[in-house]
Amino acid sequence: MTRHRPVRTALVIGLSVVLILAVAAFAGAAPPPGKGKPPGTPGKPAAAATAASKQYGKTKVTLCHKGKKTITVGAPAVKAHLRHGDKLGRC
């Protein structure tokens, strides 16, 4: 059993190095959480306002929620917030 120990040790070290390099490569590849490419970055044109973007709330509106907290919601949600008493603009 002692004859296989150096081979086993070399195999463990080799696999550890490969694993560490793989994790390091993937860690550097992704942008920070919540941060995408800014609009107009090379390779991707800036998004234009479309019916789909308005439908899914990419147009944001600032509201005073319950008279206590300033929130920003998608345009489609504004009607519902105004119905229950929220006001347009900051608190």
C-alpha positions as semicolon CSV with decimal commas, in nm:
position;residue;x (nm);y (nm);z (nm)
1;M;0,000;0,000;0,000
2;T;0,289;0,239;0,057
3;R;0,397;0,205;-0,308
4;H;0,075;0,373;-0,425
5;R;0,090;0,660;-0,178
6;P;0,314;0,892;-0,392
7;V;0,093;0,829;-0,697
8;R;-0,222;0,900;-0,499
9;T;-0,070;1,217;-0,350
10;A;0,034;1,344;-0,694
11;L;-0,313;1,270;-0,830
12;V;-0,484;1,459;-0,546
13;I;-0,253;1,759;-0,588
14;G;-0,302;1,760;-0,965
15;L;-0,681;1,746;-0,941
16;S;-0,680;2,018;-0,674
17;V;-0,481;2,251;-0,898
18;V;-0,716;2,186;-1,192
19;L;-1,020;2,252;-0,973
20;I;-0,876;2,576;-0,833
21;L;-0,790;2,702;-1,183
22;A;-1,138;2,617;-1,312
23;V;-1,310;2,801;-1,025
24;A;-1,082;3,103;-1,072
25;A;-1,160;3,115;-1,444
26;F;-1,536;3,109;-1,386
27;A;-1,521;3,361;-1,102
28;G;-1,356;3,620;-1,324
29;A;-1,587;3,563;-1,620
30;A;-1,917;3,686;-1,475
31;P;-2,007;4,051;-1,411
32;P;-2,079;4,150;-1,050
33;P;-2,430;4,053;-0,930
34;G;-2,695;4,298;-1,041
35;K;-2,462;4,465;-1,286
36;G;-2,512;4,410;-1,656
37;K;-2,354;4,581;-1,950
38;P;-2,434;4,952;-1,949
39;P;-2,658;5,064;-2,238
40;G;-2,471;5,128;-2,557
41;T;-2,169;4,910;-2,476
42;P;-1,982;4,781;-2,780
43;G;-2,130;4,466;-2,921
44;K;-2,481;4,534;-2,795
45;P;-2,692;4,831;-2,904
46;A;-2,885;5,030;-2,646
47;A;-3,237;4,897;-2,594
48;A;-3,513;5,106;-2,747
49;A;-3,851;5,137;-2,576
50;T;-4,079;4,872;-2,722
51;A;-4,430;4,755;-2,647
52;A;-4,281;4,454;-2,468
53;S;-4,057;4,667;-2,246
54;K;-4,352;4,885;-2,144
55;Q;-4,570;4,580;-2,085
56;Y;-4,320;4,421;-1,848
57;G;-4,245;4,734;-1,651
58;K;-3,906;4,842;-1,776
59;T;-4,032;5,202;-1,765
60;K;-4,008;5,298;-1,397
61;V;-4,219;5,551;-1,204
62;T;-4,141;5,697;-0,860
63;L;-4,421;5,689;-0,602
64;C;-4,474;5,785;-0,240
65;H;-4,591;5,452;-0,095
66;K;-4,843;5,483;0,189
67;G;-4,710;5,832;0,264
68;K;-4,399;5,679;0,424
69;K;-4,154;5,539;0,171
70;T;-4,039;5,639;-0,177
71;I;-4,054;5,343;-0,416
72;T;-3,997;5,288;-0,787
73;V;-4,235;5,057;-0,971
74;G;-4,291;4,948;-1,329
75;A;-4,530;5,163;-1,528
76;P;-4,797;4,888;-1,544
77;A;-4,819;4,883;-1,162
78;V;-4,882;5,257;-1,121
79;K;-5,264;5,237;-1,153
80;A;-5,292;4,979;-0,876
81;H;-5,071;5,184;-0,643
82;L;-5,266;5,504;-0,709
83;R;-5,594;5,319;-0,638
84;H;-5,483;5,227;-0,288
85;G;-5,367;5,576;-0,201
86;D;-5,005;5,607;-0,312
87;K;-4,906;5,943;-0,467
88;L;-4,686;6,022;-0,767
89;G;-4,338;6,152;-0,685
90;R;-4,108;6,126;-0,384
91;C;-4,234;6,141;-0,025
